[in-house]
Amino acid sequence: QMVDDPMSGGRISMITDTTGIAFGSPWCRDPIGNIYFFGSRGGIYRMSPGSVPERLTSTSIDERLAKTDMKDQVISCAWDDRTQGAHFFVTPLTAAATTHYFYDARNEAWFIDSFVDTNHDPTAVVLFDGDDPEDRAILLGSRDGKVREFDLAAKDDDGEEIDSYVVVGPIKQQGG
């Protein structure tokens, strides 16, 4: 990590030699200063100010991420204040189908996302943080050249039906 300006008495110190941040912009920061990042060896981490990185990914997601070929993927990340979590977009340079990930920080839970059309997969992501609440959005620059934004009230994805499911369980029965 770099503390202060190295040319004016600041310093660079190693926090860990286990992982680093993957190439590009696969990191984001939450409102309290935690940094979330896609690791250089796969895996997704959170690092609080003054601490070492903490691996967040579970075994099932870790296996998928460990197989990510960084030279063939664009990896982007954005913090979403409305849903209190970090989006990790893993977009192949080719138009192949892909999987993206969302970390819900409130529940410490992972969700897998995908777009109906591979042309909607983001190759660039930016948090546009305007003064007006209507001007605050995560903007996704997609493979087809369009800029899209997340809309929690959307009924479709550019005319394509949104498919959603959840697995719940196991559930422990109360009493007898």
Backbone as a ProteinNet text record, in pm:
[ID]
protein_1_A
[PRIMARY]
QMVDDPMSGGRISMITDTTGIAFGSPWCRDPIGNIYFFGSRGGIYRMSPGSVPERLTSTSIDERLAKTDMKDQVISCAWDDRTQGAHFFVTPLTAAATTHYFYDARNEAWFIDSFVDTNHDPTAVVLFDGDDPEDRAILLGSRDGKVREFDLAAKDDDGEEIDSYVVVGPIKQQGG
[TERTIARY]
84.3	0	88.3	37	110.3	47.6	129.2	84	149.1	67.5	115.2	192.9	255.2	330.2	471.1	509.9	643.4	756.5	733.2	836.1	849.4	755.6	759.9	760.6	834.9	846.7	746	655.1	560	629.8	553.8	616.7	524.9	586.5	514.9	548.1	445.8	469.3	385.1	437.4	366.4	267.4	143.6	40.9	34	43.2	39.9	116	175.6	240.1	159.3	35.6	-51.6	-132.4	-184	-265.2	-248	-283.5	-288.4	-420.3	-434.2	-554.8	-529.5	-624.8	-614.2	-600.8	-551.5	-529.5	-660.5	-653.7	-770.2	-831.8	-965.5	-1035.5	-1130.9	-1081	-1168.6	-1177.5	-1196	-1207.1	-1305.8	-1357.9	-1446.7	-1434.7	-1493.5	-1486.9	-1628	-1659.2	-1789.3	-1782.7	-1895.1	-1896	-1810	-1775.7	-1694.4	-1546.4	-1509.1	-1368.2	-1316.1	-1400.3	-1356.4	-1335.8	-1231.8	-1205.7	-1239.9	-1315.5	-1350	-1275.2	-1211.5	-1136.6	-1131.3	-1115.8	-1096.7	-947.6	-912	-771.7	-698.1	-568.7	-484.7	-477.6	-517.3	-520.6	-663.5	-760.4	-900.2	-941.8	-1066.2	-1117.1	-1148.5	-1239.6	-1277.5	-1253.2	-1196.1	-1149.5	-1209.4	-1211.1	-1244.6	-1126.2	-1090	-981.3	-1027.3	-1031	-1066.7	-941.9	-959.5	-842.4	-754.7	-624.5	-529.3	-526	-590.7	-592.9	-544.8	-538.7	-501.1	-627.1	-613.8	-731.3	-798.1	-930.3	-1011.1	-1082.7	-1063.9	-1127.4	-1277	-1360.5	-1505.1	-1573.2	-1509.1	-1574.8	-1578	-1689.1	-1707	-1641.5	-1634.5	-1567.8	-1624.9	-1756.3	-1816.8	-1785	-1786.8	-1755.6	-1605.2	-1525.9	-1380.1	-1332.8	-1391.3	-1351.2	-1376.2	-1488.3	-1518.8	-1420	-1394.4	-1307.7	-1162.3	-1119.8	-982.2	-956.3	-1060.4	-1047.3	-1058.4	-1069.9	-1081.8	-948.9	-948.7	-828.5	-824.3	-741	-737.3	-703.3	-629.4	-592.1	-708.9	-812	-926.7	-1054	-1043	-1159.9	-1139.1	-1247.6	-1248	-1320.5	-1251.7	-1312	-1332.2	-1456.8	-1492.1	-1569.3	-1569.9	-1639	-1702.3	-1816	-1880.1	-1957.5	-1947.6	-2025.1	-2162.4	-2266.7	-2404.1	-2461.7	-2479.5	-2532.9	-2675.8	-2757.4	-2898.5	-2914.6	-2833.2	-2845.2	-2738	-2650.5	-2545.8	-2459.4	-2401.5	-2315	-2225.2	-2139.6	-2042.4	-2075.4	-2081.4	-2100.5	-1964.2	-1942.4	-1820.9	-1862.2	-1818.2	-1852.6	-1731.2	-1747.9	-1640.5	-1685.2	-1636.5	-1682.6	-1572.9	-1600.1	-1502.8	-1482.7	-1362.3	-1336.6	-1412.6	-1445.5	-1530.2	-1674.3	-1768.8	-1910.7	-1963.1	-1880.6	-1922.2	-2011.2	-2095.4	-2180.2	-2091.1	-2136.6	-2055.2	-2141.8	-2076.7	-2142.9	-2080.5	-2165.5	-2120.9	-2161.3	-2107	-2129.3	-2168.6	-2256.2	-2295	-2275.1	-2202.9	-2182.7	-2271.5	-2367.5	-2458	-2387	-2335.1	-2256.4	-2340.7	-2468.8	-2554.6	-2572.9	-2589.5	-2616.2	-2496	-2384.8	-2264.5	-2300.1	-2374.5	-2424	-2384.8	-2368.1	-2331	-2449.4	-2460.9	-2563.3	-2495.2	-2540.9	-2485	-2579.3	-2522.6	-2598.6	-2552.7	-2642	-2605.3	-2705.2	-2665.8	-2753.8	-2810.9	-2932.9	-2999.2	-2919.1	-2865.5	-2792.2	-2646.2	-2552.4	-2410.6	-2364.6	-2438.9	-2405.3	-2430.5	-2504.3	-2532.3	-2423.3	-2334.1	-2226.3	-2138.4	-2105.6	-2027.9	-1879.5	-1826.6	-1681.8	-1622.9	-1709.5	-1668	-1779.3	-1741.1	-1838.1	-1793	-1889.5	-1856.9	-1975.4	-1945.1	-2048.6	-2064.4	-2181	-2210.8	-2284.5	-2221.5	-2272.3	-2310.5	-2426.3	-2471.3	-2531.4	-2554.5	-2614.4	-2760.9	-2833.9	-2975.4	-2987.5	-3075.5	-3091.6	-3119.4	-3185.6	-3213.9	-3088.5	-2983	-2857.8	-2752.5	-2792.5	-2698	-2724.7	-2626.9	-2647.8	-2515.3	-2518.7	-2406.3	-2431.3	-2337.2	-2349.8	-2263.3	-2321.6	-2254.2	-2234	-2109.5	-2078.9	-2074.6	-2167.4	-2184	-2111.4	-2096.5	-2027.3	-2090.7	-2222.1	-2289.9	-2279.6	-2202.3	-2180.6	-2281.3	-2381.2	-2481.4	-2437.6	-2485.2	-2462.6	-2594.7	-2590.6	-2710.6	-2690.4	-2800.3	-2790.9	-2879.5	-2846.3	-2930.9	-3058	-3170.1	-3299.3	-3370.8	-3381.7	-3441.8	-3590	-3655.2	-3797.6	-3822.3	-3716.7	-3732.5	-3810.3	-3894.9	-3973	-3906.8	-3810.6	-3740.5	-3601.2	-3520.9	-3384.9	-3382.1	-3402.8	-3410.6	-3508.9	-3626.4	-3731	-3724.9	-3615.3	-3601.7	-3650.1	-3727.4	-3779.6	-3665.4	-3679.6	-3580.5	-3618.8	-3527.6	-3548.9	-3481.3	-3554.2	-3499.1	-3542.9	-3452.3	-3485.8	-3399.3	-3440.1	-3364.4	-3379.9	-3276	-3281.3	-3278.4	-3376.2	-3385.1	-3372.8	-3291.1	-3283.3	-3141.4	-3120.3	-3224	-3291	-3410.6	-3486.9	-3510.3	-3472	-3487.9	-3628.7	-3697.1	-3832.6	-3830.4	-3921.8	-3931.7	-4012.7	-3975.3	-4053.8	-4041.2	-4140.6	-4151.1	-4110
-117.9	0	123.6	230.8	356.5	447.7	497.1	587.7	723	823.1	958.4	959	1068.8	1085	1028.9	922.7	864.8	964.4	1068.7	1168.5	1272	1268.8	1365.6	1295.1	1187.8	1118.4	1006.9	985.8	876.3	742.9	636.2	505.3	408.2	305.9	194.9	72.5	1.4	-117.2	-233.4	-354.2	-473.8	-515.2	-536.5	-583.2	-734.9	-793.4	-937.9	-977.7	-1095.4	-1147.7	-1264.7	-1280.2	-1387.9	-1350.8	-1230.2	-1188.4	-1039.3	-1000.4	-858.8	-834	-718.1	-686.4	-720.9	-788.7	-823.9	-697.6	-712.9	-600.8	-529.2	-401.3	-323	-249.7	-251	-180.5	-273.4	-387.8	-480.9	-452.7	-326.2	-292.5	-177.6	-167	-55.2	-31.9	77.2	112.9	142.3	94.2	123	255.6	305.1	436.4	447.4	335.7	345	317.2	303.7	291.7	151.5	48.8	-86.7	-96.3	-166.4	-189.3	-334	-354.7	-487.3	-506.4	-623.4	-642.4	-788.1	-804.4	-934.5	-963.8	-1073.6	-1105	-1150	-1130.3	-1165.6	-1316.4	-1395.3	-1541.7	-1593.7	-1507.4	-1544.9	-1511.4	-1533.5	-1499.6	-1351.4	-1318.5	-1179.3	-1148	-1030.9	-991.5	-858	-838.8	-709.3	-670.9	-543.8	-495.2	-368.5	-375.3	-259.3	-174.3	-43	42.5	-10.3	-22.3	-65.7	-215.5	-296.2	-440.6	-516.6	-647.4	-732.3	-774.8	-815	-858.4	-981.4	-981.6	-1092.4	-1155.4	-1285.6	-1354.7	-1366.8	-1324.1	-1326.3	-1440.9	-1492.3	-1592.3	-1728.3	-1796.5	-1930.1	-2032.1	-2154	-2259.4	-2274.6	-2274.8	-2295.8	-2181.3	-2059.6	-1946	-1937	-1967.2	-1964.1	-2052.7	-2171.9	-2264.2	-2202.5	-2135.8	-2068.6	-1955.7	-1874.9	-1758.6	-1797.8	-1908.1	-1954	-1991.5	-2025.6	-2064.4	-1945	-1823.3	-1704.3	-1674.8	-1672.4	-1640.9	-1489.1	-1424.3	-1278	-1213.2	-1282.4	-1220.7	-1221.1	-1300.6	-1309.7	-1248.9	-1179.5	-1124.5	-977.2	-902.6	-767.3	-778.2	-744.1	-755.4	-614.9	-585.6	-453.2	-470.3	-365.2	-369.8	-234.5	-236.1	-111.2	-136.5	-43.3	-48.9	10.4	-55.4	-9.4	28.5	159.3	206.9	159.2	156.1	118.8	-25.1	-115.9	-256	-297.7	-203.7	-226.1	-347.5	-342.4	-452.1	-416	-509.7	-490.7	-581.1	-521.6	-595.4	-626.4	-751	-791.6	-845.9	-778.6	-817.3	-882.8	-1005.4	-1080.9	-1103.2	-1019.2	-1020.7	-1071.5	-1181.5	-1230.9	-1129.8	-1126.6	-1037.8	-1083.8	-1213.1	-1264.7	-1257.6	-1284.4	-1274.2	-1401	-1469.5	-1591.7	-1559	-1655.3	-1638.5	-1629.3	-1556.6	-1536.6	-1524.2	-1525.6	-1511	-1393.3	-1313.2	-1200.7	-1229.8	-1153.3	-1182.7	-1056.1	-1072.5	-962.5	-1008.8	-927.6	-955.8	-863.7	-920.5	-846.3	-831	-711.9	-689.1	-697.8	-664.1	-670.1	-813.4	-905.2	-1044.8	-1136.2	-1077.4	-1153.9	-1273	-1243.2	-1347.6	-1316.3	-1421.9	-1409.3	-1440.3	-1365.1	-1389.1	-1392.2	-1482.4	-1494.8	-1424.6	-1342.5	-1266.1	-1303.6	-1286.9	-1295.6	-1211.5	-1170.5	-1093.2	-1185.8	-1157.8	-1240.1	-1241	-1127	-1111.5	-1081.9	-1156.7	-1133.8	-995.4	-931.4	-793.8	-694.3	-735	-647.8	-657.4	-755.8	-770.1	-645.5	-593.1	-469.1	-487.7	-395.9	-390.2	-269.3	-182	-66.4	-37.7	-4.7	22.5	146.9	234.4	353.3	387.6	433.7	482.9	631.3	669.6	809.4	860.4	949.6	992.3	1139.3	1168.7	1306	1362.3	1492.6	1558.9	1520	1511.2	1475.4	1323.1	1274.7	1129.7	1056.8	1123.5	1062.3	1050.8	1120.9	1119.9	1028	938.5	846.1	706.2	651.3	521.1	454.8	322	246.5	237.3	290.7	288.5	176.4	100.1	-13.3	13.7	22.5	33.1	-107.5	-140.8	-278.2	-305.1	-433	-478.9	-421.8	-398.2	-348.1	-196.3	-131.4	12.9	97.2	36.8	111.7	126.4	233.4	254.3	225.9	136.6	98	129.3	126.5	144.8	43.4	14	-73.9	0.1	-66.5	-11.1	-118.4	-98.7	-199.7	-221.8	-127.7	-140.7	-195.5	-225.7	-271	-402.4	-412.7	-534.5	-623.2	-565.6	-643.6	-585.4	-656.2	-614.2	-584.3	-458.5	-416.3	-501.7	-526.6	-603.3	-752.7	-801.3	-944.2	-968.1	-1076.1	-1109.5	-1137.9	-1089.7	-1114.1	-1242.2	-1338	-1465.8	-1458.3	-1494.2	-1486	-1607.2	-1656.5	-1768	-1760.4	-1834.8	-1841	-1980.3	-2029.6	-2156.8	-2124.2	-2175.4	-2150.4	-2284.4	-2286.9	-2409.2	-2438.5	-2537.7	-2615	-2531.9	-2573.2	-2501.5	-2598.2	-2553.8	-2636.3	-2616.1	-2726.4	-2720	-2687.2	-2601.4	-2564.6	-2669.9	-2699.7	-2788.8	-2934.8	-3017.2	-3159.3	-3225
0	0	0	-55.6	-57	48.1	138.4	243.1	218.1	198.4	167.2	35.4	5.2	-118.7	-99.4	-174.7	-156.8	-183	-264.1	-293.3	-182.3	-86.6	23.7	159.1	169.8	297.7	318.7	222	233.8	212	217.1	201.6	128.5	73.8	13.1	97.1	142	223.7	172	186.9	143.7	252.2	211.3	304.5	301.8	181.4	167.1	41.5	45.1	-75.6	-131.6	-82.8	-126	-249.7	-255.3	-370	-393	-511.6	-547.2	-618.4	-678.4	-753.3	-898.9	-961.4	-1102.3	-1186.7	-1309	-1399.6	-1432.6	-1457.3	-1498.2	-1380.9	-1378.1	-1270.1	-1195	-1149.3	-1078.2	-928.6	-893.1	-752	-735.1	-612.8	-578.7	-428.7	-382.8	-241	-191.4	-71.5	-11.9	64.1	115	180.9	307.4	370.8	492.1	466.4	340.1	305.1	279.9	291.9	258.4	107.6	67.9	-73.7	-105	-212.8	-261.6	-392.5	-410	-533.6	-577.2	-709.2	-771.1	-763.9	-700.2	-677.6	-802.3	-802	-917.1	-940.2	-842.9	-856.5	-852	-873.6	-856.3	-714.3	-682.5	-550.5	-540.2	-453.1	-430.6	-283.4	-260.7	-127.6	-84.8	47.7	106.9	194.2	186.9	270.3	341	471.9	553	572.5	593.6	614.9	728.3	701.7	802.3	829.1	742.7	766.3	643.6	656.1	543.4	468.5	341.4	264.7	325.9	323.1	373.8	254.2	233.4	121.2	148.8	53.5	70.8	-1.7	-104.3	-187.3	-119	-139.8	-84.3	-177.2	-133.1	-208.5	-348.8	-363.9	-495.9	-592.4	-546.8	-633.5	-655.7	-553.8	-567.6	-682.6	-694.6	-801	-938.3	-955.3	-1082.6	-1109.6	-1008	-1025.7	-1049.6	-989.3	-1007.9	-1153.7	-1228.9	-1369.9	-1464.2	-1410.3	-1492.7	-1559.1	-1692	-1768.8	-1784.7	-1706.6	-1701.1	-1835.8	-1921.2	-2049.1	-2148.3	-2122.2	-2212.1	-2154	-2039.7	-1970.6	-1938	-1938.1	-1883.7	-1750.2	-1642	-1509.7	-1454.4	-1417.5	-1365.6	-1236.1	-1156.1	-1027.7	-999.2	-930.8	-888.7	-759.5	-666.1	-542	-568.8	-519.2	-537.9	-401.8	-377.4	-249.5	-225.3	-332.1	-314.4	-266.5	-318.9	-279.5	-180	-141.6	-41.3	-74.5	-193.9	-233.6	-349.6	-384.9	-491.9	-610	-728.5	-852.7	-911.8	-950	-1020	-1155.9	-1261.3	-1397.9	-1461.5	-1508	-1572.5	-1716.7	-1808.3	-1946.5	-2039.2	-2111.3	-2208	-2321.5	-2377.6	-2491.4	-2614.9	-2621.3	-2728.6	-2679.8	-2766.5	-2730	-2663.2	-2588.2	-2519.8	-2399.6	-2363.4	-2244.6	-2120.8	-2022.4	-1903	-1778.9	-1665.6	-1537.1	-1463.8	-1400	-1318.9	-1174.6	-1080.5	-939	-864.1	-764.3	-676.7	-533.3	-455.5	-313.3	-232	-160.3	-72.7	62.4	90.2	211.2	337.7	330.3	449.6	497.5	403.7	437.7	415.6	370.5	338.1	249.2	141.5	51.3	-93	-172	-313.1	-401.9	-511	-611.9	-748	-831.8	-966.5	-1062.5	-1150.6	-1249.8	-1389.7	-1483.8	-1624.9	-1702.9	-1821.7	-1908.1	-2014.4	-2057.9	-2158.9	-2288.6	-2325.7	-2451	-2418.3	-2475.7	-2446.2	-2490.7	-2582	-2621.5	-2509.7	-2406.6	-2292	-2185	-2195.5	-2097	-2097.8	-1979.6	-1973.3	-2002.7	-2080.2	-2103.1	-2030.5	-1979.8	-1898.9	-1798.8	-1675.9	-1569.1	-1494.3	-1464.2	-1386.3	-1296	-1176.9	-1086.4	-1114.7	-1166.4	-1192.4	-1070.1	-995.4	-865.6	-870.7	-931.7	-946	-818.1	-816.4	-700.3	-682.7	-791.5	-789.6	-773.6	-685.4	-669.2	-801.1	-894.3	-1024.2	-1110.3	-1072	-1148.4	-1088.2	-999.7	-938	-991.9	-1062.3	-1124.5	-1157.5	-1164.7	-1218.8	-1368.4	-1445.9	-1591	-1646.8	-1738.5	-1799	-1947.2	-1988.8	-2131.2	-2187	-2273.7	-2320.4	-2450.4	-2479.3	-2599	-2726.9	-2725.7	-2845.4	-2861.3	-2774.5	-2786.1	-2709.7	-2649.4	-2572.9	-2427.9	-2364.7	-2221.8	-2152.1	-2056.3	-1982.6	-1835.6	-1759.3	-1614.8	-1546	-1419.7	-1340.7	-1304	-1319.7	-1282.1	-1201.6	-1071	-984.2	-1012	-1081.3	-1112.1	-1253.4	-1327.1	-1465.7	-1472.9	-1573.6	-1597.6	-1702.9	-1778.8	-1880.8	-1902	-1980.9	-2013.1	-2162.8	-2198.5	-2339.4	-2418	-2358.3	-2424.2	-2398.4	-2341.2	-2309.4	-2166	-2147.2	-2015.8	-1917.3	-1794.2	-1689.5	-1617	-1617.7	-1550.9	-1414.3	-1309.4	-1174.9	-1094.5	-1011.3	-923.9	-799.2	-697.2	-573.8	-514.1	-450.5	-379.9	-231.5	-157.1	-14.1	58.9	161.1	238.9	279.4	359.5	426.8	538.6	570.8	674.1	789.7	909.6	1028.6	1082.4	1105.4	1158.3	1306.4	1350.8	1492.4	1566.6	1688.2	1774.3	1734.8	1777.3	1768.1	1647.5
[MASK]
++++++++++++++++++++++++++++++++++++++++++++++++++++++++++++++++++++++++++++++++++++++++++++++++++++++++++++++++++++++++++++++++++++++++++++++++++++++++++++++++++++++++++++++++

